[in-house]
Amino acid sequence: MKARTCCLLLAVSMGAHADLREGFASVPGARIFYVDSGGSGFPVVFLHAATGSVPIWQHQARAVTEAGLRFIAYDRRGYGRTRLEPGGPQPGAAVDDLAALLDHLRIDAAYLVGTAAGGGIAMDFALSYPKRTRRLVIACSLGGAIDDEHRRLGEWLRPPAFGALPEQLKELGPEYRVANRAGAERWMEIARVAHAPEPHRVVQSPRTSVTLAAVSGIRVPVLGIAGGADLYSPPSLMRRFVERIGGARLVTLPDSGHSAHWEQPEAFNRLVLEFLMERN
C-alpha cells in the first residue's frame, strides 16, 4: 500500500506540471528511480531532503523546463521507488550513485540543486567529482559539514527533545502551516512515504569529508538559500560554510522554514533560475 501511495503521489503531482519520463538506472547495488524531462537544455539535478523523494520537487519541474533547462530528480538509495539489488555493494556512497545516474543518462556535467540532506550530498559531489559539477544551489542545509564545532552548534540549536517533534513542525515554518494547511498536509503525505520499505532502507555516508576547510576548495559558483524561520539550519549557521566558498552568496527567504522550495516556490524558483542562467 505504501508503494502504491508513493506512485499515486508521483503521478498526480509531477505529471500535472511537466512532461517527464520515468526510468530506472542500474547502478552497483541498486536500481535508482528517476524522472527526466529530456531535451537539449543543460541538465539540472534536484536532490531531496531526508524527509522527501521525487514528488517533493513538484513545484520546480515546470519552472525549470519552461526556462529551457532539463529537469532531473531521483530517489536516493533508501528512498521512494529506488530499490536495492541483491549481491551489490551496500550502502554505497550517494555521490557515486549520482555519478552512475549521470552516466546512465549520458550526462558529463550538471547543475545541482540540493535541499537539507540533499545539499550535503551536492557539496560532497562537488568535492568528489569537481569536473562533473558546474553550479551548486544549497538550500536550507548544513552542507554536510562535519567539523566538531559545527556539529556542537547544531546540537545546541537542536537539543535531544527536538528529534521527537513531528516532522512538519521541525521542517515547515509556522507562517506556512497557518497560511496553507492543504499544502502542509500534502508535504506531510510525501514525507510519510518518503522512505523505501524494508529491506530497501540504508543510510549512506559521505565519500569525502565535507569540512569547513574542504568546502573552500569548491571552485564552481554557489548560491545558498536560507529560510529565515528554519529551525535546522538558520541563516547564521548556513553562513558559516557558505562564506568559506569563494564568490558564493547567501540569500534568505523570510518566514520560510526548512523546506523553502515547497513553502515559497515562486521566490525559490526565481532565485535558482536567475543564478543558473547567469552568463559568468
HELIX and SHEET records of a PDB file:
HELIX    1   1 LYS A    2  GLY A   15  1                                  14    
HELIX    2   2 VAL A   54  TRP A   57  5                                   4    
HELIX    3   3 ALA A   61  GLU A   66  1                                   6    
HELIX    4   4 ALA A   94  HIS A  104  1                                  11    
HELIX    5   5 ALA A  117  SER A  128  1                                  12    
HELIX    6   6 PRO A  130  ARG A  132  5                                   3    
HELIX    7   7 ASP A  148  LEU A  157  1                                  10    
HELIX    8   8 PRO A  160  ALA A  164  5                                   5    
HELIX    9   9 GLU A  167  GLU A  171  1                                   5    
HELIX   10  10 PRO A  174  ALA A  179  1                                   6    
HELIX   11  11 ARG A  181  ARG A  192  1                                  12    
HELIX   12  12 ALA A  214  GLY A  217  5                                   4    
HELIX   13  13 PRO A  235  VAL A  242  1                                   8    
HELIX   14  14 ALA A  260  GLU A  263  1                                   4    
HELIX   15  15 PRO A  265  LEU A  276  1                                  12    
SHEET    1   A 8 ARG A  21  VAL A  27  0                                        
SHEET    2   A 8 ALA A  30  ASP A  36 -1                                        
SHEET    3   A 8 ARG A  70  TYR A  74 -1                                        
SHEET    4   A 8 PRO A  43  LEU A  47  1                                        
SHEET    5   A 8 ALA A 110  THR A 115  1                                        
SHEET    6   A 8 THR A 133  ALA A 139  1                                        
SHEET    7   A 8 VAL A 222  GLY A 227  1                                        
SHEET    8   A 8 ARG A 249  LEU A 253  1                                        
SHEET    1   B 3 ARG A  21  VAL A  27  0                                        
SHEET    2   B 3 ALA A  30  ASP A  36 -1                                        
SHEET    3   B 3 ARG A  83  LEU A  84 -1                                        
END                                                                             
